[in-house]
Amino acid sequence: MDIEKVQTIVVDAITQFGFKILAAIAFWIVGRWLIGRVVVLFGAVMKRSKIDPTLTNYLGSIMSVLLNLALILGILGYFGIQTTSFAAMLAGAGLAIGAAWSGMLSNFAAGAFMLVLRPFKVGDFVQVGGMVGTIHELGLFATTLVTPDNVLTLVGNGKIFSDTIQNFSSQPVRRVERTAQLAGSVDALDAIARFKAAVAKIPNVAVTPAPEVNVLDINLLGAVISVRPYCHTNHYWQVYFDTNEAIIRVCKEAGWPAPTPTQILKSVSG
């Protein structure tokens, strides 16, 4: 074979490959710029729609990853590399990762839904996933809350979203429920009037709705009085404990006897 022809073929091949390298670099630069513009435009649209910024950022990151993968596959196809098998390999790897990280993916999906639906927000006092506390942070994988005993606790979003959610802060007031067991000799109607007057003096008790004081039950010891004032959730424990003290104080000031069980003994004549 003529050496000059070989040299010409080699030079042409190198030249073509060099052009392809330069074109691939140009495609990468332009593609990356376009992807950046698309992600920015997506963020602007989400912002105008008043979507949560955390959700917007994560969705933008996912979009950026997917578009970059598409760009890489396009560049490989330009070089003549069969991308079908490469895409199948990526799909298989994605399935394997998805199976191994199924719990994390479910937490991610639940977190995204909660960011949109907003069943609670930071600062709300809630019961979620079997835990009670104040929401500290809502993440895409887990929600952080502070329990009443001041313990920072993380609960997976999947567990929260699949369980019952109770938001104690969503309403203006919540009800405190306490009971007072009276002796059989105590006048229940007089006790109700005294308890109502005492509860009305407790700080932070709501006027509307008014405290509910009623005969809840009657047993062998006597009447059971329910004492139920309303208050804002921020004052719940203060009103709770003050109500206990008010019940004790009313019973002491009225001089009511302690409710004690009585036994009736029948004499048996011989």
ZAVOSE-688233 format. One record per residue (C-alpha): residue number from 0; residue in three letters; y, z, x. Coordinates in steps of 0.02 Angstrom, whole numbers, always signed. Last residue first. Layout:
N
@nr: NUM | rest: ALA | y: Y | z: Z | x: X;
...
This chain:
270
@nr: 269 | rest: GLY | y: -810 | z: +5684 | x: -3937;
@nr: 268 | rest: SER | y: -638 | z: +5615 | x: -3974;
@nr: 267 | rest: VAL | y: -583 | z: +5470 | x: -3862;
@nr: 266 | rest: SER | y: -400 | z: +5469 | x: -3821;
@nr: 265 | rest: LYS | y: -322 | z: +5298 | x: -3801;
@nr: 264 | rest: LEU | y: -216 | z: +5270 | x: -3649;
@nr: 263 | rest: ILE | y: -76 | z: +5144 | x: -3660;
@nr: 262 | rest: GLN | y: -20 | z: +5083 | x: -3489;
@nr: 261 | rest: THR | y: +154 | z: +5032 | x: -3445;
@nr: 260 | rest: PRO | y: +210 | z: +4904 | x: -3318;
@nr: 259 | rest: THR | y: +376 | z: +4937 | x: -3234;
@nr: 258 | rest: PRO | y: +542 | z: +4849 | x: -3260;
@nr: 257 | rest: ALA | y: +669 | z: +4960 | x: -3171;
@nr: 256 | rest: PRO | y: +779 | z: +5057 | x: -3288;
@nr: 255 | rest: TRP | y: +953 | z: +4991 | x: -3330;
@nr: 254 | rest: GLY | y: +1099 | z: +5093 | x: -3267;
@nr: 253 | rest: ALA | y: +1227 | z: +4962 | x: -3317;
@nr: 252 | rest: GLU | y: +1308 | z: +4971 | x: -3145;
@nr: 251 | rest: LYS | y: +1140 | z: +4951 | x: -3057;
@nr: 250 | rest: CYS | y: +1082 | z: +4804 | x: -3163;
@nr: 249 | rest: VAL | y: +1250 | z: +4718 | x: -3145;
@nr: 248 | rest: ARG | y: +1251 | z: +4743 | x: -2955;
@nr: 247 | rest: ILE | y: +1074 | z: +4676 | x: -2933;
@nr: 246 | rest: ILE | y: +1113 | z: +4520 | x: -3033;
@nr: 245 | rest: ALA | y: +1278 | z: +4494 | x: -2941;
@nr: 244 | rest: GLU | y: +1190 | z: +4510 | x: -2772;
@nr: 243 | rest: ASN | y: +1064 | z: +4376 | x: -2819;
@nr: 242 | rest: THR | y: +1205 | z: +4266 | x: -2881;
@nr: 241 | rest: ASP | y: +1298 | z: +4290 | x: -2716;
@nr: 240 | rest: PHE | y: +1142 | z: +4232 | x: -2623;
@nr: 239 | rest: TYR | y: +1129 | z: +4069 | x: -2720;
@nr: 238 | rest: VAL | y: +1318 | z: +4042 | x: -2727;
@nr: 237 | rest: GLN | y: +1328 | z: +4049 | x: -2536;
@nr: 236 | rest: TRP | y: +1170 | z: +3944 | x: -2522;
@nr: 235 | rest: TYR | y: +1237 | z: +3804 | x: -2633;
@nr: 234 | rest: HIS | y: +1415 | z: +3798 | x: -2567;
@nr: 233 | rest: ASN | y: +1404 | z: +3625 | x: -2485;
@nr: 232 | rest: THR | y: +1298 | z: +3566 | x: -2632;
@nr: 231 | rest: HIS | y: +1444 | z: +3589 | x: -2750;
@nr: 230 | rest: CYS | y: +1414 | z: +3724 | x: -2880;
@nr: 229 | rest: TYR | y: +1327 | z: +3759 | x: -3045;
@nr: 228 | rest: PRO | y: +1271 | z: +3931 | x: -3107;
@nr: 227 | rest: ARG | y: +1097 | z: +3962 | x: -3176;
@nr: 226 | rest: VAL | y: +1044 | z: +4140 | x: -3221;
@nr: 225 | rest: SER | y: +879 | z: +4140 | x: -3317;
@nr: 224 | rest: ILE | y: +841 | z: +4306 | x: -3404;
@nr: 223 | rest: VAL | y: +661 | z: +4368 | x: -3417;
@nr: 222 | rest: ALA | y: +640 | z: +4490 | x: -3562;
@nr: 221 | rest: GLY | y: +521 | z: +4639 | x: -3554;
@nr: 220 | rest: LEU | y: +378 | z: +4703 | x: -3446;
@nr: 219 | rest: LEU | y: +240 | z: +4631 | x: -3556;
@nr: 218 | rest: ASN | y: +320 | z: +4459 | x: -3553;
@nr: 217 | rest: ILE | y: +466 | z: +4370 | x: -3632;
@nr: 216 | rest: ASP | y: +536 | z: +4208 | x: -3560;
@nr: 215 | rest: LEU | y: +693 | z: +4114 | x: -3512;
@nr: 214 | rest: VAL | y: +820 | z: +4213 | x: -3612;
@nr: 213 | rest: ASN | y: +981 | z: +4124 | x: -3567;
@nr: 212 | rest: VAL | y: +1123 | z: +4118 | x: -3441;
@nr: 211 | rest: GLU | y: +1189 | z: +3943 | x: -3402;
@nr: 210 | rest: PRO | y: +1345 | z: +3935 | x: -3295;
@nr: 209 | rest: ALA | y: +1477 | z: +3816 | x: -3364;
@nr: 208 | rest: PRO | y: +1470 | z: +3631 | x: -3324;
@nr: 207 | rest: THR | y: +1613 | z: +3629 | x: -3289;
@nr: 206 | rest: VAL | y: +1683 | z: +3792 | x: -3220;
@nr: 205 | rest: ALA | y: +1593 | z: +3768 | x: -3055;
@nr: 204 | rest: VAL | y: +1549 | z: +3922 | x: -2951;
@nr: 203 | rest: ASN | y: +1643 | z: +3914 | x: -2786;
@nr: 202 | rest: PRO | y: +1677 | z: +4103 | x: -2778;
@nr: 201 | rest: ILE | y: +1574 | z: +4215 | x: -2894;
@nr: 200 | rest: LYS | y: +1680 | z: +4288 | x: -3036;
@nr: 199 | rest: ALA | y: +1598 | z: +4182 | x: -3172;
@nr: 198 | rest: VAL | y: +1428 | z: +4249 | x: -3117;
@nr: 197 | rest: ALA | y: +1478 | z: +4428 | x: -3162;
@nr: 196 | rest: ALA | y: +1544 | z: +4386 | x: -3336;
@nr: 195 | rest: LYS | y: +1391 | z: +4280 | x: -3376;
@nr: 194 | rest: PHE | y: +1274 | z: +4416 | x: -3314;
@nr: 193 | rest: ARG | y: +1357 | z: +4548 | x: -3423;
@nr: 192 | rest: ALA | y: +1348 | z: +4439 | x: -3580;
@nr: 191 | rest: ILE | y: +1166 | z: +4396 | x: -3548;
@nr: 190 | rest: ALA | y: +1121 | z: +4579 | x: -3520;
@nr: 189 | rest: ASP | y: +1200 | z: +4628 | x: -3687;
@nr: 188 | rest: LEU | y: +1094 | z: +4495 | x: -3772;
@nr: 187 | rest: ALA | y: +936 | z: +4556 | x: -3682;
@nr: 186 | rest: ASP | y: +957 | z: +4738 | x: -3735;
@nr: 185 | rest: VAL | y: +858 | z: +4835 | x: -3606;
@nr: 184 | rest: SER | y: +711 | z: +4943 | x: -3666;
@nr: 183 | rest: GLY | y: +579 | z: +4814 | x: -3617;
@nr: 182 | rest: ALA | y: +635 | z: +4814 | x: -3436;
@nr: 181 | rest: LEU | y: +723 | z: +4661 | x: -3371;
@nr: 180 | rest: GLN | y: +665 | z: +4525 | x: -3250;
@nr: 179 | rest: ALA | y: +812 | z: +4426 | x: -3184;
@nr: 178 | rest: THR | y: +796 | z: +4242 | x: -3140;
@nr: 177 | rest: ARG | y: +886 | z: +4124 | x: -3020;
@nr: 176 | rest: GLU | y: +916 | z: +3935 | x: -3023;
@nr: 175 | rest: VAL | y: +1067 | z: +3861 | x: -2935;
@nr: 174 | rest: ARG | y: +1118 | z: +3696 | x: -3013;
@nr: 173 | rest: ARG | y: +1198 | z: +3549 | x: -2923;
@nr: 172 | rest: VAL | y: +1376 | z: +3484 | x: -2927;
@nr: 171 | rest: PRO | y: +1472 | z: +3321 | x: -2897;
@nr: 170 | rest: GLN | y: +1310 | z: +3218 | x: -2893;
@nr: 169 | rest: SER | y: +1246 | z: +3116 | x: -2744;
@nr: 168 | rest: SER | y: +1236 | z: +3267 | x: -2629;
@nr: 167 | rest: PHE | y: +1063 | z: +3329 | x: -2679;
@nr: 166 | rest: ASN | y: +984 | z: +3162 | x: -2638;
@nr: 165 | rest: GLN | y: +798 | z: +3167 | x: -2677;
@nr: 164 | rest: ILE | y: +692 | z: +3025 | x: -2608;
@nr: 163 | rest: THR | y: +511 | z: +3007 | x: -2667;
@nr: 162 | rest: ASP | y: +393 | z: +2927 | x: -2541;
@nr: 161 | rest: SER | y: +362 | z: +2749 | x: -2479;
@nr: 160 | rest: PHE | y: +540 | z: +2730 | x: -2412;
@nr: 159 | rest: ILE | y: +537 | z: +2895 | x: -2319;
@nr: 158 | rest: LYS | y: +366 | z: +2866 | x: -2240;
@nr: 157 | rest: GLY | y: +417 | z: +2692 | x: -2184;
@nr: 156 | rest: ASN | y: +582 | z: +2759 | x: -2117;
@nr: 155 | rest: GLY | y: +490 | z: +2876 | x: -1998;
@nr: 154 | rest: VAL | y: +559 | z: +3053 | x: -2002;
@nr: 153 | rest: LEU | y: +650 | z: +3130 | x: -1854;
@nr: 152 | rest: THR | y: +698 | z: +3315 | x: -1859;
@nr: 151 | rest: LEU | y: +839 | z: +3412 | x: -1774;
@nr: 150 | rest: VAL | y: +809 | z: +3596 | x: -1815;
@nr: 149 | rest: ASN | y: +956 | z: +3697 | x: -1883;
@nr: 148 | rest: ASP | y: +856 | z: +3814 | x: -2000;
@nr: 147 | rest: PRO | y: +923 | z: +3714 | x: -2149;
@nr: 146 | rest: THR | y: +846 | z: +3556 | x: -2074;
@nr: 145 | rest: VAL | y: +951 | z: +3431 | x: -1976;
@nr: 144 | rest: LEU | y: +906 | z: +3249 | x: -2011;
@nr: 143 | rest: THR | y: +866 | z: +3096 | x: -1907;
@nr: 142 | rest: THR | y: +802 | z: +2940 | x: -1994;
@nr: 141 | rest: ALA | y: +678 | z: +2829 | x: -1904;
@nr: 140 | rest: PHE | y: +649 | z: +2645 | x: -1862;
@nr: 139 | rest: LEU | y: +812 | z: +2559 | x: -1910;
@nr: 138 | rest: GLY | y: +914 | z: +2716 | x: -1885;
@nr: 137 | rest: LEU | y: +1004 | z: +2828 | x: -2012;
@nr: 136 | rest: GLU | y: +1084 | z: +2974 | x: -1922;
@nr: 135 | rest: HIS | y: +1119 | z: +3157 | x: -1958;
@nr: 134 | rest: ILE | y: +1061 | z: +3170 | x: -2138;
@nr: 133 | rest: THR | y: +1062 | z: +3352 | x: -2194;
@nr: 132 | rest: GLY | y: +894 | z: +3435 | x: -2226;
@nr: 131 | rest: VAL | y: +733 | z: +3445 | x: -2325;
@nr: 130 | rest: MET | y: +571 | z: +3366 | x: -2262;
@nr: 129 | rest: GLY | y: +424 | z: +3299 | x: -2362;
@nr: 128 | rest: GLY | y: +466 | z: +3119 | x: -2319;
@nr: 127 | rest: VAL | y: +642 | z: +3140 | x: -2386;
@nr: 126 | rest: GLN | y: +730 | z: +3287 | x: -2469;
@nr: 125 | rest: VAL | y: +917 | z: +3267 | x: -2453;
@nr: 124 | rest: PHE | y: +1083 | z: +3345 | x: -2406;
@nr: 123 | rest: ASP | y: +1203 | z: +3201 | x: -2373;
@nr: 122 | rest: GLY | y: +1305 | z: +3202 | x: -2212;
@nr: 121 | rest: VAL | y: +1259 | z: +3026 | x: -2158;
@nr: 120 | rest: LYS | y: +1219 | z: +2919 | x: -2309;
@nr: 119 | rest: PHE | y: +1089 | z: +2915 | x: -2446;
@nr: 118 | rest: PRO | y: +995 | z: +2792 | x: -2557;
@nr: 117 | rest: ARG | y: +1091 | z: +2655 | x: -2466;
@nr: 116 | rest: LEU | y: +1010 | z: +2497 | x: -2538;
@nr: 115 | rest: VAL | y: +1057 | z: +2386 | x: -2391;
@nr: 114 | rest: LEU | y: +1032 | z: +2509 | x: -2248;
@nr: 113 | rest: MET | y: +880 | z: +2575 | x: -2341;
@nr: 112 | rest: PHE | y: +803 | z: +2401 | x: -2345;
@nr: 111 | rest: ALA | y: +831 | z: +2377 | x: -2158;
@nr: 110 | rest: GLY | y: +756 | z: +2548 | x: -2121;
@nr: 109 | rest: ALA | y: +602 | z: +2508 | x: -2226;
@nr: 108 | rest: ALA | y: +577 | z: +2344 | x: -2131;
@nr: 107 | rest: PHE | y: +594 | z: +2430 | x: -1962;
@nr: 106 | rest: ASN | y: +478 | z: +2572 | x: -2013;
@nr: 105 | rest: SER | y: +350 | z: +2444 | x: -2070;
@nr: 104 | rest: LEU | y: +370 | z: +2354 | x: -1903;
@nr: 103 | rest: MET | y: +346 | z: +2516 | x: -1807;
@nr: 102 | rest: GLY | y: +187 | z: +2555 | x: -1903;
@nr: 101 | rest: SER | y: +120 | z: +2378 | x: -1880;
@nr: 100 | rest: TRP | y: +148 | z: +2387 | x: -1692;
@nr: 99 | rest: ALA | y: -28 | z: +2344 | x: -1636;
@nr: 98 | rest: ALA | y: -54 | z: +2220 | x: -1778;
@nr: 97 | rest: GLY | y: +117 | z: +2142 | x: -1751;
@nr: 96 | rest: ILE | y: +89 | z: +2130 | x: -1563;
@nr: 95 | rest: ALA | y: -75 | z: +2039 | x: -1592;
@nr: 94 | rest: LEU | y: +3 | z: +1927 | x: -1724;
@nr: 93 | rest: GLY | y: +150 | z: +1887 | x: -1610;
@nr: 92 | rest: ALA | y: +33 | z: +1850 | x: -1465;
@nr: 91 | rest: GLY | y: -62 | z: +1729 | x: -1576;
@nr: 90 | rest: ALA | y: +100 | z: +1647 | x: -1633;
@nr: 89 | rest: LEU | y: +160 | z: +1634 | x: -1453;
@nr: 88 | rest: MET | y: -5 | z: +1555 | x: -1403;
@nr: 87 | rest: ALA | y: +6 | z: +1435 | x: -1549;
@nr: 86 | rest: ALA | y: +184 | z: +1390 | x: -1495;
@nr: 85 | rest: PHE | y: +122 | z: +1355 | x: -1318;
@nr: 84 | rest: SER | y: -22 | z: +1253 | x: -1385;
@nr: 83 | rest: THR | y: +98 | z: +1148 | x: -1487;
@nr: 82 | rest: THR | y: +228 | z: +1142 | x: -1348;
@nr: 81 | rest: GLN | y: +142 | z: +1004 | x: -1253;
@nr: 80 | rest: ILE | y: +250 | z: +984 | x: -1098;
@nr: 79 | rest: GLY | y: +338 | z: +816 | x: -1093;
@nr: 78 | rest: PHE | y: +492 | z: +881 | x: -1003;
@nr: 77 | rest: TYR | y: +593 | z: +864 | x: -1164;
@nr: 76 | rest: GLY | y: +459 | z: +965 | x: -1253;
@nr: 75 | rest: LEU | y: +489 | z: +1108 | x: -1131;
@nr: 74 | rest: ILE | y: +675 | z: +1098 | x: -1171;
@nr: 73 | rest: GLY | y: +641 | z: +1105 | x: -1359;
@nr: 72 | rest: LEU | y: +521 | z: +1252 | x: -1340;
@nr: 71 | rest: ILE | y: +655 | z: +1346 | x: -1241;
@nr: 70 | rest: LEU | y: +786 | z: +1309 | x: -1374;
@nr: 69 | rest: ALA | y: +671 | z: +1367 | x: -1515;
@nr: 68 | rest: LEU | y: +638 | z: +1529 | x: -1420;
@nr: 67 | rest: ASN | y: +826 | z: +1552 | x: -1398;
@nr: 66 | rest: LEU | y: +852 | z: +1525 | x: -1585;
@nr: 65 | rest: LEU | y: +721 | z: +1657 | x: -1628;
@nr: 64 | rest: VAL | y: +793 | z: +1785 | x: -1506;
@nr: 63 | rest: SER | y: +972 | z: +1757 | x: -1567;
@nr: 62 | rest: MET | y: +920 | z: +1773 | x: -1750;
@nr: 61 | rest: ILE | y: +833 | z: +1939 | x: -1712;
@nr: 60 | rest: SER | y: +987 | z: +2003 | x: -1621;
@nr: 59 | rest: GLY | y: +1100 | z: +1951 | x: -1766;
@nr: 58 | rest: LEU | y: +986 | z: +2041 | x: -1888;
@nr: 57 | rest: TYR | y: +1001 | z: +2196 | x: -1779;
@nr: 56 | rest: ASN | y: +1190 | z: +2187 | x: -1767;
@nr: 55 | rest: THR | y: +1215 | z: +2153 | x: -1953;
@nr: 54 | rest: LEU | y: +1101 | z: +2297 | x: -2003;
@nr: 53 | rest: THR | y: +1200 | z: +2417 | x: -1894;
@nr: 52 | rest: PRO | y: +1365 | z: +2346 | x: -1958;
@nr: 51 | rest: ASP | y: +1318 | z: +2381 | x: -2142;
@nr: 50 | rest: ILE | y: +1354 | z: +2228 | x: -2249;
@nr: 49 | rest: LYS | y: +1531 | z: +2212 | x: -2314;
@nr: 48 | rest: SER | y: +1508 | z: +2029 | x: -2365;
@nr: 47 | rest: ARG | y: +1653 | z: +1986 | x: -2250;
@nr: 46 | rest: LYS | y: +1560 | z: +2076 | x: -2111;
@nr: 45 | rest: MET | y: +1400 | z: +1980 | x: -2146;
@nr: 44 | rest: VAL | y: +1495 | z: +1815 | x: -2137;
@nr: 43 | rest: ALA | y: +1579 | z: +1867 | x: -1974;
@nr: 42 | rest: GLY | y: +1413 | z: +1920 | x: -1899;
@nr: 41 | rest: PHE | y: +1334 | z: +1753 | x: -1945;
@nr: 40 | rest: LEU | y: +1480 | z: +1661 | x: -1866;
@nr: 39 | rest: VAL | y: +1458 | z: +1763 | x: -1707;
@nr: 38 | rest: VAL | y: +1271 | z: +1726 | x: -1706;
@nr: 37 | rest: VAL | y: +1303 | z: +1540 | x: -1733;
@nr: 36 | rest: ARG | y: +1434 | z: +1535 | x: -1594;
@nr: 35 | rest: GLY | y: +1316 | z: +1621 | x: -1473;
@nr: 34 | rest: ILE | y: +1177 | z: +1501 | x: -1518;
@nr: 33 | rest: LEU | y: +1295 | z: +1354 | x: -1487;
@nr: 32 | rest: TRP | y: +1342 | z: +1421 | x: -1316;
@nr: 31 | rest: ARG | y: +1159 | z: +1451 | x: -1272;
@nr: 30 | rest: GLY | y: +1117 | z: +1275 | x: -1325;
@nr: 29 | rest: VAL | y: +1259 | z: +1200 | x: -1222;
@nr: 28 | rest: ILE | y: +1204 | z: +1294 | x: -1067;
@nr: 27 | rest: TRP | y: +1018 | z: +1264 | x: -1095;
@nr: 26 | rest: PHE | y: +1041 | z: +1080 | x: -1138;
@nr: 25 | rest: ALA | y: +1148 | z: +1056 | x: -982;
@nr: 24 | rest: ILE | y: +1016 | z: +1142 | x: -875;
@nr: 23 | rest: ALA | y: +881 | z: +1034 | x: -956;
@nr: 22 | rest: ALA | y: +987 | z: +878 | x: -923;
@nr: 21 | rest: LEU | y: +1007 | z: +927 | x: -740;
@nr: 20 | rest: ILE | y: +821 | z: +957 | x: -724;
@nr: 19 | rest: LYS | y: +784 | z: +794 | x: -814;
@nr: 18 | rest: PHE | y: +901 | z: +701 | x: -698;
@nr: 17 | rest: GLY | y: +814 | z: +780 | x: -549;
@nr: 16 | rest: PHE | y: +645 | z: +730 | x: -619;
@nr: 15 | rest: GLN | y: +705 | z: +551 | x: -638;
@nr: 14 | rest: THR | y: +776 | z: +551 | x: -462;
@nr: 13 | rest: ILE | y: +619 | z: +630 | x: -389;
@nr: 12 | rest: ALA | y: +511 | z: +501 | x: -477;
@nr: 11 | rest: ASP | y: +625 | z: +357 | x: -422;
@nr: 10 | rest: VAL | y: +625 | z: +421 | x: -242;
@nr: 9 | rest: VAL | y: +436 | z: +437 | x: -242;
@nr: 8 | rest: ILE | y: +413 | z: +263 | x: -316;
@nr: 7 | rest: THR | y: +536 | z: +187 | x: -191;
@nr: 6 | rest: GLN | y: +451 | z: +277 | x: -45;
@nr: 5 | rest: VAL | y: +284 | z: +213 | x: -101;
@nr: 4 | rest: LYS | y: +353 | z: +37 | x: -117;
@nr: 3 | rest: GLU | y: +428 | z: +50 | x: +57;
@nr: 2 | rest: ILE | y: +262 | z: +111 | x: +127;
@nr: 1 | rest: ASP | y: +173 | z: -44 | x: +62;
@nr: 0 | rest: MET | y: +0 | z: +0 | x: +0;
